Amino acid sequence: MPYPVSANRSTMEHSSTSGRVAGIDFGTVRIGIAISDPDRVFSCPYETYNRKSPVRDGEYFKRLVGEERVTRFVLGLPLHLSGDLSEKAKEVLQFGHWLTEQTAIPVDYVDERYTSVEAERLLRSTGLTDKKRKERRDKIAAQILLSAYLESGCRGMSDYEGLE
């Protein structure tokens, strides 16, 4: 089910409420997750979730919200270098809409053009094997995008209505 989106990236929404934020590095197979502290100062890698089915995925995220007391999600939006929405970005927007429907938790979006590259660079510097880096890459990318969101004062793009 397509989710209508808008390219109006100038709309910024400040989230003044407290509570934990879950950063999401979306993938069709794996989803990297990072969690902030309740004061929204620090972010930590949480886990890499392997997607199963819409029902089981919904159960997982509802459980995550309850167990970790998540009050907001922030999803990385992979934009083109020009700033335009990529096909993957449209999938992220659809996932964000689905995530809000499943959990009743609002979603913000941040530009994540280089988070996976940065995560890989950081992991390479640790000397981990390819397999261990792959296991950690998505949750580290989620932490990088969540950290950027927190450092911006929890300002993310949230208005995407109108573009098809």
C-alpha positions as CSV (number, residue, x, y, z in Angstrom):
1,M,0.0,0.0,0.0
2,P,1.7,3.2,-1.2
3,Y,2.2,5.9,1.4
4,P,1.8,9.5,0.0
5,V,4.9,11.5,0.6
6,S,6.0,15.1,-0.1
7,A,9.4,16.5,-1.0
8,N,8.9,19.4,1.4
9,R,12.1,18.8,3.4
10,S,12.0,22.3,4.9
11,T,9.3,21.3,7.3
12,M,11.0,20.6,10.6
13,E,9.2,19.4,13.8
14,H,10.8,19.8,17.2
15,S,10.0,17.0,19.5
16,S,9.9,18.5,23.0
17,T,8.6,15.5,24.8
18,S,11.0,13.3,26.7
19,G,11.4,9.6,26.5
20,R,13.5,7.1,24.5
21,V,13.9,7.4,20.8
22,A,14.5,4.3,18.7
23,G,16.7,5.0,15.6
24,I,16.0,2.7,12.7
25,D,18.3,1.8,9.8
26,F,15.7,0.2,7.5
27,G,16.4,-2.8,5.3
28,T,14.2,-5.2,3.4
29,V,16.0,-8.2,5.2
30,R,17.6,-6.6,8.3
31,I,16.7,-3.6,10.4
32,G,19.3,-1.9,12.5
33,I,18.0,-0.5,15.8
34,A,19.6,2.0,18.3
35,I,18.0,3.4,21.4
36,S,18.5,6.7,23.3
37,D,18.4,7.2,27.0
38,P,15.2,8.8,28.3
39,D,16.8,12.3,28.4
40,R,17.7,11.9,24.7
41,V,21.4,12.6,25.3
42,F,23.1,9.3,24.4
43,S,22.5,6.6,21.8
44,C,23.5,3.0,22.0
45,P,23.3,0.2,19.4
46,Y,20.5,-2.0,20.4
47,E,20.2,-4.9,17.9
48,T,19.8,-6.0,14.3
49,Y,16.4,-7.4,13.7
50,N,15.9,-10.0,10.9
51,R,12.6,-9.4,9.3
52,K,10.1,-12.2,9.3
53,S,6.6,-11.3,8.3
54,P,4.4,-8.2,8.7
55,V,2.6,-9.8,11.7
56,R,5.7,-10.9,13.5
57,D,7.5,-7.7,12.7
58,G,4.5,-5.8,14.1
59,E,4.7,-7.9,17.3
60,Y,8.4,-7.2,17.6
61,F,8.1,-3.4,17.3
62,K,5.1,-3.3,19.8
63,R,7.2,-5.3,22.2
64,L,10.2,-3.0,21.6
65,V,8.0,0.1,22.4
66,G,6.7,-1.5,25.6
67,E,10.0,-2.9,26.9
68,E,12.2,0.1,26.1
69,R,9.5,2.7,26.6
70,V,10.0,4.2,23.1
71,T,8.1,7.5,22.6
72,R,9.4,8.2,19.1
73,F,11.0,6.5,16.1
74,V,13.5,8.2,13.8
75,L,14.2,6.5,10.5
76,G,17.1,7.1,8.2
77,L,15.9,8.4,4.8
78,P,18.3,7.5,2.0
79,L,18.1,10.6,-0.3
80,H,19.9,11.1,-3.6
81,L,22.9,13.4,-3.5
82,S,20.5,16.0,-5.0
83,G,18.3,15.7,-2.0
84,D,15.5,14.0,-4.0
85,L,13.8,10.9,-2.7
86,S,15.3,7.6,-3.9
87,E,13.2,4.5,-4.5
88,K,14.6,3.1,-1.2
89,A,13.5,6.3,0.5
90,K,9.9,5.7,-0.6
91,E,10.1,2.2,0.9
92,V,11.3,3.8,4.2
93,L,8.4,6.2,4.2
94,Q,5.9,3.3,3.6
95,F,7.6,1.5,6.5
96,G,7.4,4.5,8.7
97,H,3.7,4.8,8.1
98,W,3.2,1.1,8.8
99,L,5.3,1.4,12.0
100,T,3.1,4.3,13.3
101,E,0.0,2.2,12.5
102,Q,1.4,-0.8,14.4
103,T,2.7,1.0,17.4
104,A,0.9,4.4,17.6
105,I,4.3,6.0,18.0
106,P,5.2,9.0,15.8
107,V,8.1,8.8,13.3
108,D,10.6,11.4,12.2
109,Y,13.1,11.1,9.4
110,V,16.7,12.1,9.0
111,D,19.0,12.2,6.0
112,E,21.1,9.0,6.2
113,R,23.0,9.2,3.0
114,Y,26.3,8.2,4.5
115,T,25.5,6.3,7.7
116,S,26.2,2.8,6.3
117,V,29.5,3.9,4.8
118,E,30.4,5.6,8.1
119,A,29.4,2.5,10.1
120,E,31.5,0.3,7.8
121,R,34.5,2.7,8.2
122,L,34.2,2.6,12.0
123,L,33.9,-1.2,12.0
124,R,36.9,-1.7,9.7
125,S,39.0,0.3,12.1
126,T,38.3,-2.3,14.8
127,G,39.9,-5.2,13.0
128,L,36.7,-7.3,13.1
129,T,36.2,-10.1,10.6
130,D,33.8,-9.5,7.7
131,K,31.2,-11.7,9.4
132,K,31.3,-9.8,12.7
133,R,31.3,-6.4,10.9
134,K,28.2,-7.5,8.9
135,E,26.5,-8.5,12.2
136,R,27.0,-5.1,13.6
137,R,26.8,-2.7,10.6
138,D,23.1,-2.1,10.7
139,K,22.8,-1.3,14.4
140,I,25.9,0.9,14.2
141,A,24.3,2.8,11.2
142,A,21.1,3.2,13.3
143,Q,23.2,4.6,16.2
144,I,24.9,7.1,13.8
145,L,21.6,8.4,12.5
146,L,20.1,8.5,16.0
147,S,23.1,10.4,17.3
148,A,22.7,13.0,14.5
149,Y,19.0,13.3,15.4
150,L,19.8,13.8,19.1
151,E,22.6,16.3,18.4
152,S,20.2,18.3,16.2
153,G,17.9,18.8,19.2
154,C,15.6,16.0,18.0
155,R,14.7,17.8,14.8
156,G,13.6,15.6,12.0
157,M,11.6,15.8,8.8
158,S,8.1,14.7,9.4
159,D,5.9,16.3,6.7
160,Y,5.7,14.1,3.6
161,E,2.1,14.5,2.4
162,G,1.3,15.1,-1.2
163,L,4.1,13.5,-3.3
164,E,3.2,10.3,-5.1
